Amino acid sequence: MIFVYEPYATKFIHYEFNKALLISLLNIDNEIIFMGSRTQFDKFQNVPELQSIKFINLKIPNYDKPSKKIYKIFQEFYNLIKIKWMVRDKKLLISNALPQTLIFSRYLFKKKNNIFFILHGQLEFIANNNLKITNMNYYMKKSLMHLPKEWKLIVLGKIIKDNAIKIMPDLEKNLYYIDHPYVSKYLQDSNCLSYNPRNIKIGTIGVGLESKGILQLNTICQYLIENNLHNISILHIGKTSGQIRSLLNENVQLPFKTDSLIPENEYLREINKLDYILFLMPNDSYKLTASGSLLEAFSLGKPIIILENDFFKYILDKQTEVCGFCKRNMSELLLQIKDLTNITEYEYEEMRKNVYKCLEYFSPETVSKQLKHIFED
């Protein structure tokens, strides 16, 4: 029996990750009890592989709203007290360890030797050296100091483990890793259009944010114009704010000129028209955080063109065959885009096959083996 507590997610927040995690756990133990928000559990009820999991409803605050901070802290403490009495000596996996989760767990589960914590984006706080008591990084670092030796913290990738230990060497005795579990929700080759090297479409997807490098599309458009590369189109598929749209080059095509939620079928229809998906985040992104966005691009059968960062490079290095292009800077990336016109239809189809192969490293079957090793270590 494994108890899984999700202290943060409601509805579709972390839904894809938690779905894949639960499927991975069912490969280890056929009795999984999910404790968390009913709004998320109800989504799991539509997943055939998750019909056997049991559920305990807990009140999970809406962390997207900045208000009621004290209430959220007390609610987490109350949830953990309830969990302590329900779980007793059974395995407990906390699927998203918040700073307050770790702090309260020190007192409630101090001697528990089968408790496991998964760390997500909050690990980024340890890279900030501003240790004022009003900053979240203060509490994150404090919560990770002098941990009970029995505790096992799990991060999503070996590169994240290595980077975290460089910042906090004392974490090494408690830190383990699994790869980011992912279950493709798309049928391979179901909607992919044939490749035409005389009409290449590349673009970014998702929410168009400056922090994700969307304004770099202007640089790419200008480069294409200067080099007379009229057979390459640049798009952004996803929602954008009015401010972002006003800053984008007029040659950046926007199938959706909206900042509202886009129906999934329309969103996927436009993505399927792309030949390559671009990821233009800064090079210092994803040192301590994983992302499922690259895996989603792969599940759509799309080769990728990315600016190198630690996590994305880690994913691509797992696959020895080419499934995209990873470049150190914009100059290299622009030259690669220019060279796309030399890629044959056969070479492109081989890349697409390799893209699907790469997903196998992140399947529930693979991740369940990693989790089982951590549980038994």
N, C-alpha and C positions, 0 to 999 in steps of 0.2 A: 504494500500500500504506500502510495506517495501523495502527500498533500502539497498542493501548489497554491501559493497565495500571490495574487496580483493586487498590489496596494495602490496602483496608479491608474490603470487603464479602464475606461468606460467605452461603450459602443464600439467604434471602429479604431480607437487609439491602440496602437501596437497589436491590432487584431491579427495581421498576417504572421507576425512573429510568434504570438502566443498560440495561434492555431498550429503552426509547424512544431513548436516546442511540445505541445500536448501530444501530438501524433508521435513525436520522437519518444516521449516518455511511455506511451502505450506499447512501444516495442520492447520496453524493459519490464513493465509491470502492468497487468491488465486491470488493476484497481487504482484509478487516479481520481482524486477528489479536488475539484477546483473551487477555491474560495476567493470571492471577489464580487464584482458588479454583475447584477442580473442582466443589465443591458448588454454586457459583452457575452455572458454565457448564452443568452438567447441567440446570438449570432452563431455560436458554435453548434447550436442545435440543427443548423442547416448543413453541417459538414458530416457526411456519412461515416467517416473514420472516427468521429468523436461522439457517437451515439451512446457509448458505454460509460462515459465519464459522469461522475456524480458531482453535485453542486451544493455549496453552502453559501448562502447570500450574506454579504457583508456590505455595509455602507461605505462607498468609496467617494470621497469628495471630488468635485470638478476642479482639477489643478490648472485648467486653462484660464480660470478666473483668478485674478490676483488677490481678491478680497478674502476675508475670513481666514487668515493665516493661522491664528491661534486655534480656531476650531479644527482646522485640518490636522494640526499636530496632535491635538487631544483625540481626534477620531482615529488616527493611526495607533496611538497608544492603546485605546480601547479595543481596536481590532486585534492587536497583538496579544492582549490579555486573553481574549476569547480563544484565539488560536492556540495559545499555550495549553489551555485545558482540553481542547479538542484533539490536538496532535499527540500530546504526551511523548511516547518513545518512538513514534513513527517518523519516517523521513519527511522533512519539510523543505521545499524548494520555494524561495521567494523570487519571483520572476522579474522583479524590478526594484532593487534595493535603494530606497530613498535615504538621504542622510538621517532623517528621524527614525527610519526603520532600523538602521544599523545601531543608532544610539540607544533606542529603547530595547533592542534585542540583546544588548550587552547585559542588561539587568534581568530580562525575562528568560533568556536562553543561554546564560553564561556557561553552563556545563553541558549543554546539548551537543552531542558529537555527530549528529546526522542532520545538520542544518546547512543549507546551501543558498548562496545569494548571487543573483545575476546582476551585473552592473551594466547600465546603458550609458546614456549621454551625461549623466551626473558625474561620471568619472573625469570629465573635462575640467571640473572645478579644481582638481589637484594640481593642474598646470599653472594656476594663478597663484602668485606668491603674496598677494595682498591678503594678509591674515587678520584683517579687522573683524571684530566680533559681529559686525552688521552684514558681513558678506557670506554668501552660501559656501564659498570655497573653504572658509574657516571651519564650518561644521562638517563638510565632507572630509577634509583632512583629519580633523579630530576623530571622526567616527571610524577612520581606517587605521588609526594608531593603536599599537599594542592590542591587537585582536587576540581573542582566545585561540590557542593553537589548533583546536579541533575544527574551527570554522573554515569553510571553503568558499572563496569568492570566485565567481566564474565571469570571465570576459569573453567577448565575441571575436576571437581571432588571436593567433599567436603573436602577431605584430602588436596588438593592443596590450597584451600581457607584457611583452618586452619593453614597450614604451612606458608603461605604468611603473615597472620596476626601476627604470632609469631615474624616475622622479622620486619614488618612494621605495628604496631598496628593501625595507623591512617587510614589504608586502609579499616578497617572493615565497615565503613559507606557506602563505594562505592562498596564493593566486593560481588559478587553473584557467584553461580556455576550452571552449567549444567553437565550432564555426557557426556562423549565423544560419539557423535552420530556415529553410525556405521550401514552400510547396507551390509549384507553378499552378496558377489558376487558369491558364490558357492552354488550349490544345495545340501541340506543335504543328506548325505549317497550316493551321486551319484558315488563316486569313492573309497570309503573307503574299504580297504581290511579287511578280517576277522582276528581276533586277535588270535595269536598263542603264548601262554606263554612259549613255548620251544624255541622260536626264536624272541626275543624282540629287536626292533629297536628304539633307542632314538637319538635325535640330535637337534642341533641348526639350525636356518634357517635365511635367509637374507644375508646381507653383513657381512662377517666374520671380525670383528674388535677386536683388543685387548681390547678396551674400553667396548665392549659388552661381554667380558669374554671368548672369543673363546679358549684362551690358557688353560682355566680350563678343557677343554676336555682331555688334557694330564694327568691331575690328575685323572680324571675318568677312563681313559684307564689303567693307572697303577694300580688303585684299583681293577679293574675287573680282571687283570692278577694275582695279588697277592691273590685274593679270588677265583680263578678258575671259574669265572662266564663267561664261554665261550658262553653261550646262549644269551648274551646281546651284541648288536653291537652299536658302537658310530659313528655318522655321522655328517657332516656339509653340509647342502644343501643351496647353494648360492655361490656367487662369493667371491674369496679371492685373496689377493695380493700374489706375489711370495714370499715375505718376510714371511708372515703368514704361507704359506704352508711349508716353510723350517723349521719353528719352531714347527709344529704340530707333534705329535707322529705318527709313521707309521701305527698304528692301527686305527687312525681316518680315516674313509672312506669319500672320497670326490668325489661324482658323477660328480661334475663340477670343474675341475682344471683350472679355468680361473678367470681373473679379469674383464671380459667383461660382457655386459648385457646378461642374459640367457632368452631364449624364455619362455613365461609364461606357455605354455602347458607342456614343458619339466620340468620346475621348479615344477609345481603342481604334475606332475606324480611321481616325486621322493619324495615329501613331503607326498603324500598319502601312501607311503610305510612305513612311520614312525608310531610307536604306541604312542609315547609321544614326545612332543616338549619341549626342554630345554630352559630356560632363565637364563643366568648366569651373568647378570649385577651386579656390586657391590651393596652392601646393601644401600649405600647412594645415589643411582640413583633415579630419578623420585620423588624427594621431591616437586618440583615446576613445573614439566612438566608431561603431560599426554603422553600416547603412545597407538597407535592403534594396536601394534604388537600382544599383547595378545588376543585382540578381533579377529584378523585375524586367529590366531591359533584355537580359538574356532569355527570360521565359517568353518574351515576345519575339524571340528569334532574330534579334537585331545585333549585329556587330557594333562595337562602341569605339568612340574616339574620346580620349580623356586627357586632362592635365594630371600628371602624376601626383598622387598623394600616397601616404603609407598604406591605408586600407585598400584602396583600389588596386595598387600594385600587388599587394598581398593576394588579392583574389585572382588577378591575371597570372601571377606566377604559379598558381596551382595547376594551370592548364598549359602544358608544354607546346601545344599547337596554337596557332594564331586565332584569336577570336575578337581581335580589335587592336587598337593602337594606343599606346600609353606614351605621352610626350612630356618632357621635362619643363617646357615653357611654351608660350604662345608662338614664338618664332618657329619652333619645331612642329607645332601643331598645324600652323598655316601651311608649311611645306608638305605635311602629310595630306592635308585636304586637297592641295593642288595635285598630288600624286594619285588621288582616288580615280582620276580619269584613266589611269593605266591599269587598273585592276579589272581583270576579265570576269565574265559571268561565272566561269568555273571556280576561280579563286574566291569570289564572293560567296558562292554556295558552300564551299569548303569551310569558310569562316562561320557561316550560319550553323553548320553541323557541329563545329567545335564549341560554339556558344552553348548549345544544348548539353554537350558533354560536361562543360564546366559546372553546370547546375548539380551534377551528381555529387560533387564534393560538399554540397550544402543540403542534401536530401535528409529527411528524417531518419532513414536507415543509417546514413553515415554519422549523423549527430548523436543518434541513440548509442552507438558504440563509444563515442567520446564521453557521453554522460555516464554510461555504465562504468567506464574506467575510473571516472572521478568518484562515483558513489562507492566503489569497491576499494579505492586506494587507501 
